[in-house]
Amino acid sequence: MSGTESGKGLRILAGVSPGEVRVALLAGDELREAWVERPARPDGVGDLHRARVSALAPGMAGAFLALEGSETGFLPEGEMPGKRGGLSEGQGVLVRVSRAAQGGKGPRLTGRLAAAELALAPAEGPPKLLARGPDAALRLARALPAAPVVTDGAALAARLRAALGEARVTLSPHPVFDAALEAELAALAEPEVPLPGGGRLLIHPTPALTAIDVDAGPVAGQDRAAQLRLNQAAVAEAARQIRLRRLAGGILLDLAGLSLKQRAAFAEPLGKALAPDGLAQLLGLGPLGLFEIRRQRVHPPLHEVLAGPLTPGLAALRQAVREAAAQPGRRLALRAGPALLAALQALPGALDEAAAAMAWPLALRPDPTLPLAGWVLEEMPHGG
């Protein structure tokens, strides 16, 4: 959660399906934040560890710490407990993950802990995961104490009620995501965002930066006032998409047309649009006429979470469970490419959760002719 919203007028929806929990923060019908989590593969942010200093790195102003499971995290000097630079190799230290791992690098750590965290375990001893950090639904609920929480997962509802109180959490007998919200979540994986009145945003993340281009489309041939309206809409939507997709690092925004002087007039509205997102900072307008934005990375960006065949595979499980609930007694098979089926089999618990919800296992049928994200649910004959 970022920004300064209190939670008044907001609501939190948490949809639970095999292998996945999807969380949406809504203001009325407007989607403000979207989270997709795979509980079997948490991003680790907020986890508490007993770690061991494996190497001091004065050139990098920090130290590398060994974590449970042969993972290594980085502890910056400014986040070390007590006196800076007071650690030694082999020393035990209690730390929390402050930023998820990225690009082959381990997680970022902090040793600045609360008294309750320090009391969990002695610092000396083998590396060990002491406690998992809160999931998205709980993080949002704690940050927005006035926002009600609605979930369709009984186990999640029980955990949230234990942490937030009975009255705050509602267990829905139906899926909490309707067709419109499902479509909006799916659109967050796409590079194109239509703009009201014409035109579109084109969002292209790369390992080095994210480029956001405003394509005027049919508006390009209209008058200057139409182009200004297009860019006004683009500035607001770009800020919204940056937050929704959790884009991080350097972000360049290229408006449509306009001189450098005309573009400079959009600095103030862009800054205001970014303001609710406490992780984003407008750096200014560069000499090429591109707005430069920096957004702090904490959790992985949505495009990293949704990449690969696992996302369509989990969508197939979600649909299979819904079809089985709508027509009890049906036995279904999932026909899909080998990579998609392998991704499902590699995610602990996903297929077992689907089988438990459907009352029998979902048959898997490899079909190399289907595209990577392609899948088909088929009805199996009785006894088949």
C-alpha positions in Angstrom: 0.0 0.0 0.0 1.3 3.4 -0.9 -0.1 6.9 -0.6 -2.0 8.6 2.2 -5.6 7.4 1.8 -7.5 6.6 5.0 -9.7 3.9 3.6 -13.0 5.9 3.8 -15.1 5.1 0.7 -12.7 2.3 -0.2 -13.2 -1.5 -0.1 -10.9 -4.5 -0.4 -11.8 -7.6 -2.4 -9.8 -10.8 -2.1 -10.5 -13.5 -4.6 -9.1 -17.0 -3.7 -8.7 -19.7 -6.3 -6.4 -22.7 -6.7 -2.7 -21.6 -6.3 -3.6 -17.9 -6.2 -5.0 -15.0 -4.3 -6.0 -11.8 -6.2 -6.7 -8.6 -4.2 -8.3 -5.4 -5.5 -8.6 -2.1 -3.8 -11.6 -0.2 -5.1 -12.9 3.3 -4.7 -16.5 2.9 -5.8 -16.0 1.0 -9.1 -12.6 2.4 -9.8 -9.7 0.0 -9.4 -6.9 1.7 -7.3 -4.5 -1.2 -6.6 -4.3 -4.8 -7.9 -2.3 -7.7 -6.4 -1.7 -11.2 -7.6 -0.1 -13.5 -5.1 0.9 -17.2 -5.3 1.0 -18.3 -1.6 3.3 -21.2 -2.4 5.8 -18.6 -3.8 5.6 -15.5 -1.7 7.7 -12.5 -2.7 9.2 -12.5 0.9 8.6 -8.8 1.7 8.0 -8.4 5.4 9.5 -11.8 6.2 11.5 -12.0 9.5 14.8 -13.9 9.3 17.6 -15.0 11.6 20.5 -14.5 9.2 24.3 -14.8 9.3 26.8 -12.3 8.0 28.5 -14.1 5.1 30.6 -11.2 3.7 31.2 -7.6 4.5 31.0 -5.3 1.4 32.4 -1.9 2.3 32.6 -1.0 -1.3 28.9 -1.4 -1.6 28.2 0.2 1.9 26.7 -2.9 3.3 27.0 -6.7 4.0 25.7 -9.9 2.4 23.7 -12.1 4.8 23.0 -15.8 4.4 19.3 -16.7 4.8 17.6 -20.0 5.3 17.6 -22.1 2.1 20.9 -20.9 0.7 19.5 -17.6 -0.2 21.6 -14.4 0.2 20.2 -11.0 1.1 21.9 -7.5 1.2 21.9 -5.4 4.3 22.8 -1.7 3.6 25.0 0.0 6.1 22.2 2.5 7.0 19.8 -0.4 7.8 22.2 -2.2 10.2 21.1 -2.6 13.8 22.8 -0.5 16.4 26.0 1.2 15.4 26.6 1.4 11.6 29.3 -0.9 10.4 29.4 -2.8 13.7 28.8 -6.3 12.1 31.5 -8.9 11.6 31.6 -12.0 9.4 29.8 -15.0 10.9 27.7 -12.9 13.2 24.0 -13.6 13.6 21.5 -10.9 13.1 17.7 -10.6 13.0 16.5 -8.9 9.8 13.3 -8.2 7.9 13.0 -8.3 4.1 12.3 -4.7 2.9 12.4 -5.3 -0.9 11.8 -8.4 -2.9 14.6 -10.1 -4.9 15.0 -9.0 -8.5 17.1 -9.8 -11.5 19.1 -12.6 -9.9 19.9 -10.4 -6.9 18.8 -11.4 -3.4 16.3 -9.4 -1.3 17.1 -6.1 0.4 17.1 -6.4 4.2 16.7 -4.1 7.2 17.9 -4.7 10.8 15.9 -1.9 12.2 13.2 -3.9 14.0 10.5 -3.4 16.6 11.0 -4.8 20.0 8.3 -7.5 19.4 10.3 -8.6 16.3 13.6 -8.7 18.2 11.9 -10.9 20.8 11.0 -13.7 18.4 14.3 -15.5 18.6 17.9 -15.1 19.6 20.1 -13.6 16.9 22.7 -16.4 17.2 22.0 -19.7 15.6 21.6 -21.1 12.1 19.8 -19.0 9.5 16.0 -19.5 9.8 12.8 -18.0 8.5 11.0 -16.8 11.7 7.8 -15.4 10.4 6.2 -14.6 7.1 5.3 -11.1 6.2 1.6 -10.0 5.8 -0.1 -10.8 2.5 -1.7 -8.1 0.3 -5.2 -8.3 1.8 -3.8 -7.8 5.4 -1.4 -5.1 4.3 -4.1 -3.1 2.7 -6.6 -3.6 5.5 -4.0 -2.5 8.1 -3.1 0.6 6.0 -6.8 1.5 5.4 -8.6 0.8 8.7 -11.9 2.2 7.4 -12.0 -0.1 4.4 -14.2 -3.2 4.6 -12.8 -6.5 3.4 -14.8 -9.0 1.3 -13.4 -12.4 0.3 -14.7 -15.6 -1.2 -12.1 -17.8 0.6 -13.1 -19.3 3.9 -9.6 -19.9 5.2 -8.5 -16.4 4.3 -11.6 -14.9 5.9 -10.8 -16.8 9.2 -7.2 -15.5 9.2 -8.3 -11.9 8.4 -11.0 -12.0 11.1 -8.4 -13.1 13.6 -6.2 -10.2 12.8 -8.8 -7.5 12.0 -12.0 -8.5 14.0 -15.1 -10.3 13.0 -17.1 -7.3 11.9 -14.5 -6.0 9.4 -14.4 -9.1 7.2 -17.3 -10.6 5.1 -17.2 -14.1 3.6 -19.0 -14.0 0.2 -20.7 -17.2 -1.0 -20.0 -16.1 -4.6 -16.8 -15.0 -6.4 -15.9 -11.5 -5.4 -14.6 -10.5 -8.8 -17.4 -9.9 -11.4 -16.9 -10.0 -15.1 -16.0 -6.3 -15.4 -13.3 -6.5 -12.7 -11.9 -9.8 -14.2 -11.6 -8.0 -17.5 -9.8 -5.0 -15.9 -7.3 -7.3 -14.1 -6.6 -9.1 -17.3 -6.0 -5.8 -19.1 -3.2 -5.0 -16.7 -1.1 -7.7 -18.4 -1.5 -5.9 -21.8 0.7 -3.2 -23.2 -2.1 -1.1 -24.6 -4.4 1.1 -22.5 -7.3 2.9 -24.4 -7.8 6.6 -23.5 -11.2 8.3 -23.3 -12.0 10.2 -26.5 -9.4 8.3 -28.6 -5.7 7.6 -28.4 -4.0 5.1 -26.2 -1.1 4.5 -23.8 1.6 2.0 -24.9 3.5 0.6 -21.9 6.7 -1.2 -22.5 8.8 -2.4 -19.4 12.4 -3.4 -20.1 15.1 -4.5 -17.6 16.6 -1.0 -17.6 13.4 1.2 -17.6 9.8 1.5 -18.6 8.7 3.5 -21.6 5.2 4.9 -21.7 4.2 6.4 -25.0 1.0 8.4 -25.7 -0.3 7.4 -29.2 -2.7 10.1 -30.4 -4.3 7.9 -33.0 -7.2 9.6 -34.7 -6.8 12.6 -32.4 -3.5 13.5 -34.1 -5.3 15.0 -37.0 -7.6 17.2 -34.9 -7.0 20.7 -33.5 -4.6 21.7 -30.7 -7.4 21.7 -28.1 -8.2 18.0 -28.8 -4.5 17.1 -28.5 -4.3 19.0 -25.1 -7.4 17.1 -23.9 -5.8 13.8 -25.0 -2.6 14.5 -23.1 -4.5 15.6 -20.0 -6.3 12.2 -20.0 -3.0 10.5 -20.7 -1.2 12.1 -17.7 -4.0 11.0 -15.3 -4.1 7.5 -16.8 -0.4 7.0 -16.9 -0.1 7.8 -13.2 -2.9 5.3 -12.5 -1.3 2.6 -14.5 2.1 3.1 -12.9 0.6 2.5 -9.5 -1.7 -0.4 -10.6 1.1 -2.2 -12.4 3.6 -1.3 -9.7 6.1 -0.2 -12.3 9.5 0.5 -10.7 12.8 2.1 -11.4 13.1 4.7 -14.1 10.0 5.5 -16.1 9.9 7.7 -19.2 6.6 9.3 -20.3 6.3 10.6 -23.9 3.3 12.8 -24.5 1.7 13.1 -28.0 2.9 16.0 -30.1 3.3 19.4 -28.4 6.4 21.5 -28.1 8.8 21.3 -25.2 7.2 24.5 -23.7 3.7 23.0 -24.1 4.8 19.8 -22.5 6.3 21.6 -19.5 2.8 22.8 -18.6 1.9 19.2 -17.8 4.5 18.9 -15.1 2.1 20.2 -12.4 -0.9 17.9 -13.3 1.4 14.9 -13.6 3.0 15.6 -10.2 -0.5 15.9 -8.7 -1.6 12.6 -10.4 1.4 10.8 -9.0 1.1 12.3 -5.5 -1.3 9.6 -4.0 1.4 7.0 -4.8 4.0 7.5 -2.1 6.6 5.4 -4.0 6.6 7.6 -7.1 8.6 10.8 -7.7 8.5 13.1 -10.7 12.0 14.1 -11.5 11.2 16.6 -14.2 11.1 17.1 -18.0 14.2 16.0 -19.8 15.9 17.7 -22.8 14.2 15.2 -25.2 10.8 16.2 -24.0 10.3 13.1 -21.9 8.9 13.2 -18.4 11.3 11.3 -16.0 9.7 9.4 -13.1 11.3 7.3 -10.5 9.3 4.8 -8.5 10.7 2.8 -5.6 10.6 -1.0 -6.0 9.3 -3.0 -3.0 7.2 -5.8 -4.3 7.7 -7.2 -7.9 6.0 -5.3 -10.7 2.8 -6.9 -11.9 4.3 -7.8 -15.3 6.9 -9.9 -13.6 4.3 -11.8 -11.6 2.1 -12.4 -14.6 4.9 -13.4 -17.0 5.0 -17.0 -18.3 2.6 -19.8 -18.7 1.6 -20.1 -15.0 -0.8 -17.2 -15.2 -3.0 -18.7 -18.0 -2.7 -22.0 -16.2 -4.1 -20.7 -13.0 -6.9 -18.9 -15.0 -7.8 -22.3 -16.4 -8.0 -23.8 -12.9 -10.2 -20.9 -11.8 -12.6 -21.5 -14.7 -12.6 -25.3 -14.1 -13.6 -24.8 -10.5 -16.4 -22.4 -11.4 -17.7 -24.7 -14.1 -17.7 -27.7 -11.7 -19.6 -25.6 -9.1 -22.2 -24.5 -11.7 -22.7 -28.1 -12.9 -21.9 -30.6 -10.1 -21.1 -34.0 -11.4 -19.2 -32.9 -14.5 -15.7 -34.3 -14.9 -13.3 -32.0 -16.7 -10.0 -32.2 -18.5 -7.6 -29.4 -19.2 -6.0 -29.6 -22.7 -3.1 -27.2 -22.9 0.5 -26.9 -24.1 3.2 -28.9 -22.2 4.8 -25.7 -20.7 1.5 -24.6 -19.2 0.8 -28.0 -17.7 4.3 -28.2 -16.4 4.0 -24.8 -14.7 0.8 -25.9 -12.9 2.5 -29.2 -11.8 5.5 -27.2 -10.5 3.4 -24.9 -8.3 2.9 -26.7 -5.0 -0.7 -27.3 -4.0 -2.4 -25.7 -7.1 -3.7 -28.9 -8.6 -4.6 -30.4 -5.3 -6.6 -27.3 -4.3 -8.5 -27.5 -7.6 -9.2 -31.2 -7.1 -10.5 -30.6 -3.6 -12.8 -27.8 -4.9 -14.1 -30.0 -7.8 -14.4 -33.2 -5.8 -12.0 -35.0 -8.2 -8.7 -34.4 -10.0 -8.7 -32.3 -13.2 -7.3 -34.5 -16.0 -4.4 -33.0 -17.8 -4.0 -33.5 -21.6 -0.9 -32.1 -23.2 -1.4 -30.6 -26.7 1.8 -29.2 -28.3 -0.3 -27.6 -31.1 -1.8 -25.0 -28.7 -0.1 -21.6 -28.2 1.8 -21.0 -24.9 -1.1 -19.3 -23.2 -3.8 -21.4 -24.9 -6.0 -23.9 -23.1 -9.3 -25.7 -23.5 -11.6 -27.3 -20.8 -13.2 -30.4 -22.0 -15.9 -32.6 -20.5 -14.8 -36.2 -19.8 -17.2 -39.1 -20.4 -18.3 -40.9 -17.2 -15.7 -43.5 -16.5 -13.2 -41.8 -18.8 
